[in-house]
Amino acid sequence: MTSWRDQTRRVRRKRKKRAPLFTCGTCGKGYSSPLGHVCTGGGDFAKQRRREKASERRARETAARQARRQKETEARRARRKREDDARRERRQKETDAARARKKKAASRPARPAHDYRTCRDEECQRTACEAWREAREEFYREGHADGYMEGEAAGYSAGAAAGSAAAT
């Protein structure tokens, strides 16, 4: 027999509930033996709706980001196309203008070369012509005076002698 003390000292142990070995992928219920498991209802409908709404929201945000990127890309392409077209048009105008200038230059005769040594225009204001004209006039004046004096002295006596010999 057990004494009163032994009875009071005996501690009753609570049974531990064992954790399930597996969790059902369909209903989320835990089980240890697949033979004894029976799925319960479809689960928490509110949780399922929240998951669906979150999934739809993420899909909308992704679609919005893609649409925004697509719009930015199209805007960049349009801007680049406008710039390229403008550049192409400007280059074409420059090329056409150069061709027109070349054709116009070829259609009219070239101006004759203006040689400063043969220029007799007293009103010509080209620098080379003015310098040549001034130098020619200056040297003509100095040279003419000197040449006249020397020529008269040397030529008169020789000319006179030749003239008198021819007369006789």
Stockholm file with secondary structure:
# STOCKHOLM 1.0

chainA/1-168         MTSWRDQTRRVRRKRKKRAPLFTCGTCGKGYSSPLGHVCTGGGDFAKQRRREKASERRARETAARQARRQKETEARRARRKREDDARRERRQKETDAARARKKKAASRPARPAHDYRTCRDEECQRTACEAWREAREEFYREGHADGYMEGEAAGYSAGAAAGSAAAT
#=GR chainA/1-168 SS CCCHHHHHHCCCCCCCCCCCSEECTTTCCEESCTTTCCCCSSCCHHHHHHHHHHHHHHHHHHHHHHHHHHHHHHHHHHHHHHHHHHHHHHHHHHHHHHHHHHHHHHHSCCCCCCCTTTCCCTTCCCHHHHHHHHHHHHHHHHHHHHHHHHHHHHHHHHHHHHHHHHHC
#=GC SS_cons         CCCHHHHHHCCCCCCCCCCCSEECTTTCCEESCTTTCCCCSSCCHHHHHHHHHHHHHHHHHHHHHHHHHHHHHHHHHHHHHHHHHHHHHHHHHHHHHHHHHHHHHHHSCCCCCCCTTTCCCTTCCCHHHHHHHHHHHHHHHHHHHHHHHHHHHHHHHHHHHHHHHHHC
//
